[in-house]
């Protein structure tokens, strides 16, 4: 990662500044959460997480199945149980707690920027931008797994970066465990788990120290998954570290229905299409042997086979589908049915972030962190293009990097221009 031992000290941001960033971010998220009613959720999957959390409270254990086809990962339902003080059915409590967790993105990104670029003003500006960033508001003001997933990812990244700067095996252990919690909230985090070995590439330290850091992070990640894996073995008699829920997005994103998803022009058409996809899944599963349905892993593999059969039956449609998924992941504006003002506004914002992030990538002094960020972008994109592309899936992975390097690129560009003699 880094080739020199000479680095500037990390600027001190101060606990008051970080607290103010969090409070401002929380206030903005609560205002957004109150839009349409604080006591109700507008997010379709919220009912599954709330029902799961209620089952935990009522029965004292995690239910064997939490959705019509597959069970959901445990991280967010357990968060709802704890944060709502045992009353997850009270949506206002859920939304307030979720907003409070999501608001942590502001101080965490400020801390990451301070450690990456060693500029206090830039770090505070990055935190302020995170507090008002529309992408974070979109996933931070309702009952959604991303509200806890995003801060867990950022905390893991901050711990890993700090561990390599010191170096510290304790911080590396924390990074691995936090990423495990993120994976138990959204299993897509598994795709970036290999990056826990990034300290091996940091040439500032002897190889022995690098190995200790990487081993500590990987060990803690594996250890964090043990309780859930053991639970699944006891319940399903199968080794399921994350659960089989990944096959449902694979079916949604690769079956004969997938191209229609990216052709929707009216928001009113989303619900009927989602219902049709769900009904098709159930009908196909009904045709299977009961022994297959009784096995989560075999049921999951069956959904994968169904989707692969659809892709093979229409090669031209498959090529068109994957081009669409790549474009939907990369494009700087949301789906047109959100309305022209939103599309234009977000398009301008993300285009600027793309441009200044490219500048930031080119000028960032710590080249190892650039490679790390590029790996996160590439791995997360590859996974979701293979599964299912939705904008909210992109935000926790891409937007923190766009803000960190985009603000650095903008500050560096403007700073050079202002420094030029008139």
N, C-alpha and C positions, 0 to 999 in steps of 0.2 A: 504493500500500500504506500507507505511513505519511505523515502530513502535517506532522510536526514534527521538527526537528533535535535537540531536547532529549530525550535518553534516558539512563536509568540505566546505569552500566557493567555489563558481564556479570560475574557473580560467578565467582571463581576456584574451581574444584572441586578441583583438585589431582590430579596423576598417580597418587598412591597411592590416593585414593578411587576413581578411575575403574578402576584395576587391580583393586582389591578387588571392585568391582561385576562386572567381567568374570569374575574367578575364581569368585565365588559363583554367577554364572549358568552358568558352564561346569560346575561341580561338580553342580549340579542337573540339567543336561541330560545329563551323563554317567550320572548315576543313572537317569534316565528311559530313556536309550539302552540301559542294561544290563538293563532289564526285558525279559524274554523272551530275553535273550542278546545280548551285545555283538557277537558274530560273525555274526549273521543279521539280515536286514531284514524287517520286517513290512509294508513299503510296496510295493504292487504294481508301480509304475512304476520302482522302484529298479533292477530288472534291465536296463531299457533304458539308463539312464544308465551303469551299470557296464559293460555290453557295449560301449557306444560308447567309453567311456574305454579299455577293453582294446584295441579296434580301433585307437585312436590310438597306443597304446604299441607294438602289434605291427606296424602298417603305416607309422607315421610321418605319417599324414594322417587327416583326418576322413572317415568313411565316407559314401558317397553316400546311403545309407538306413539308418536306425537303428531303424525300427519296421516293423511289417507293412505299413503304408500310407504313412506320412510320416516324414520325419526330424525329430529333436529339435533344439532350439537348442543352440549349442555351449558356452555359458558354464559350466554345471555339470559336464559331462564333462571339460572342460579343468581345472577346479578339482580334480576327483577325481584326475586324472593327477598334477598337481603336488603336491597335499596328501598323497597316498598314496606319494609318491616312486616313481611308476611301477608301483605294484602295486594298482590299483583293485579287483582281485578279492578283496583282503583287506578284508572288510566292516568289521571292527573299526577299521581305519585310516580308512576312509571315514566312519564314524559319529563317531569322535573329532574328525576334521578338520571335519566338518559342524557338530558341536556347538560347536566352538571359534569357528567363523564366526558361528553363530547367537547365541552368547553376547555378541557385540559389540552386540547390540540394547540391552543394559542401559546401558553407558556412553554409547552414542550418544544414547539417549533422555534421559539425564541432561544431556548437553551441549545438546541441543535445548531442553529445558525451561529451562535456565539462560539461554540466549539469548532465548527467547521471553518469559519471565516475570521474569527477573532476581532469583530467590530461590534461594539456595543450598540451604536445607533442602528446599524443594519439589523441586528438581532431583535431589537425592540420593534422596529418597523415590520419585520417578518411576523412577529407575534401579533401585532395589530392587524396586519393583513389577514392572518389566519382567523382572527376573531370575527371578521366581517365577510370572509370569503364565501361566495354563493354556493360553491360546491360542498363546503363543510356544513353550511346551513341546510342544504338539501338532505343530508344524511344525519343531521345532528339535532333535529327538532321533533322527532316522533319516536315511536316504539320500534326501533330498528337495531339489528345486531351491530351495524356500523358505528353506532354511538359509543360502544365500548371497544370495538375492534380497532378503530383508528388510534385512540390513545395507547392501547397495548402495543401496536406496531411501532409507534413513535418512541415509547418508553424502551422497548427492546433495542431499537436503533441507537438511542441515546446511551444506553448502558454499554452496548457493544463498542461504540465509538470511544466512550470514556475508558473502557477496559483496555483498549489498544493504546490509548494515549498515556496511561499511567506507567506500566501495565498493572492490571488487577484481576486475579482469578475470581474474586468475589463478585466484581461487577460482571464478569463474563458469565458466571453462574446465573446472575440475575437476568442477563439478556436472554439466555437460553430458556429460562423458566417463563419469562414474560412472553416470548414467542410461542411457547407451548400453550399458554393461556389464550393467546390470540388464535391459535389453530383450533382450540376447543370452542372458540366463538364462531369463527369462520374457517373451515378446514382448508380453504385456498392458501392460507399462510404456509402450508406444508411446502409449497413450491419454492419459497425463499429460504427454507431451513438450511440448505447447503451453504448459504452465505454466512452462517455462524462460524464457518471455518475461515472467514476472511482474515483474521489475525495472522494466519500462516504467511500471508503475503506482505506483512508489515516488516520491512527490512531495518527498521530502527532498532529492533531488539534481537537478541540471540535466538537461534532456532528453538532451543529448549523452552524459552519463555513463550515463544509463539505457539508451540505445541500445547503447552499448559493452558493458554488462553482458549484456543480452539477446542481442546478436549473438554474443558470446563463448560463452555457454552453448549456444545453438542450433548454432553452428559446431562446437563440440567434440562435441556429440551426433551430428551428421551424420558427422563425421570418424571417430568411434568405430565406426560401422557400415560404413565403406568396406571394410576387409579382408574381412569376411564377405560383403558384397555382391559384391565382385570374385570371391571364391572361388566363389560360387554361379553367377555368370555363366560362369566357366570350366568348371564341372562340368555345369550344367544348360542353359547357353546361354539363360538367362532372368534377368531382374532380380528377385531375391528378397532384399530387405534382411533379412528375418527368417526366411524359409522359409515353406512353405505349411501348417505344422502347425495354424494357426488354424481351418482348415475342419473338422478332426476334432472339436474341442469344439463347433463350430457344429452339426455333424450330431448329436452325442450330445445336445445340449441343445435341439434343435428338431425332430428326426425323430419318427416315430410312437412311438418308445420313450420319449421324454422324460417324458411324464406318469407312466409306470410307475416311473421313477426316484424321483419324489417321493412315490410311494405305498408304497415298500418299508417294511415294518414289522419285518423280521427281517434281521439282518446276514448270515445264511446265504444270503439271496436275492440279494445284491449280485453275487457272482462269476458265477452263472449268467446274470444279466441282462447283465452286462458282456460275457460271452462271446457272448450272442445278438446284442447290438448290433454287436460286431466281425464276426461272421459275416455279418450283414446288409450291413454296409459292403462286405465283400469280394465278396459275391454281386452287389451292385449294380455295383460297379466292373468285375467280370468281363464285364458286359453292354456295356461301352463299347468303342469302337474302340481298337485297340492304340496308335494315334498319340496318343490322349488319355491313356492310361495312361503313356506315355513322357514326358509333360510334367507336371512337378510343379504348375505353376500351373493347367493345364487339369484335371488330376486333382482338385485342390483345389476348383476351381469346380464340378466335377461333384458333389462331396459337398454343397456349398452348395445346388445346384439340387435334389438329392434331398430335403434337409430342407425347403426352401421348398415343394416339391410336397406333402409330407406336411402342412405347416401349412395350405396352401390347400385340401386335401381335407377338412379337419375344422376349420372356423372356430371352432366352440364349444370344441373341444378346445384350439385355439390360445390362445383367450382364457383358458381355465382354466389352461393351462400358464404363461402369462406372469404371471398373478396369483400362481401358486404360486412362481415364480422370485423375484418381488419379495419375497414374504413370507419365503421361505427365506433370502434375503440379509439382510433386516432383522431377523428375529426374534432375540430374545436368548437362545435356548436351542438346543441341537443336536438332531439327529434322535432320536426317542424310543427307538430300538433300542439306544442307548448305556446305557440303564438309568436308573431313576428318580433315584438319588442324584446321578449326574453331571448329568442334565438339570436337576434342582432347583438344585444347587450352581452350575452355570454360568449358569442362568437368573437366579439372584439376583445373581451377580457382574455380568453384562452389563446387567441392568436398572439396577443402581446406577451403572455406568459411563455408561449412556445418560442417566440423570437428571443426574448431576454434570457430564457433558460438555455438556449443554444449558446448565447454569448457567455453566460455563466459557466457552462460546461467547458467552453474553450479557455476561459481565463482563470478558472478556479485553481488556487495554488496547490491544493492537496489532490493530486491526480488519482490517488488510490480511492478516495471517496467518490470521485467522478465515475470510476469504473464500477464501484459498488452500486451507486445509484442507477447507472445504466443497466446493470445486471437485474436490479429490482424491476425496472421498467420492462425489460425484455422477458423475464421469467413470468411476471404477472400477465403480460399481454399474451404470451404463448399459451398459458394455461386457460385463460378465459376465451381466447379464440377457439381453442379445442373444445371447450365446454359451451359456455353461453356468455354473450357480450351484452351487458347492460351498463349504462353510464355510472350507476351507483356502485357497481363492482370496481370500476376504474378509480374512483375518487380516492379511496384510502391508500392506494399504491402510488398513483401518479401525481396527485395534487400536492402532497407535501414536498415532493421533489421539485415540482414546477415553482412552488412558492419559494423554497430555499434558494435554488439556483437562479430563478427568475428575478427575485429581489436583489440578489448579489449582482447579476448581470446588469440590471437597471442602475443600481447604485454605482457600479464601476464605470459604466458608460457615461452617466451624467457627471460623475466625479472627474473623469478625464476631460470632459468638455468644459466644465467650469474651471478646471485648472489651466486650460489653455489661455495664453495672454490675449487680450482683446486688441 
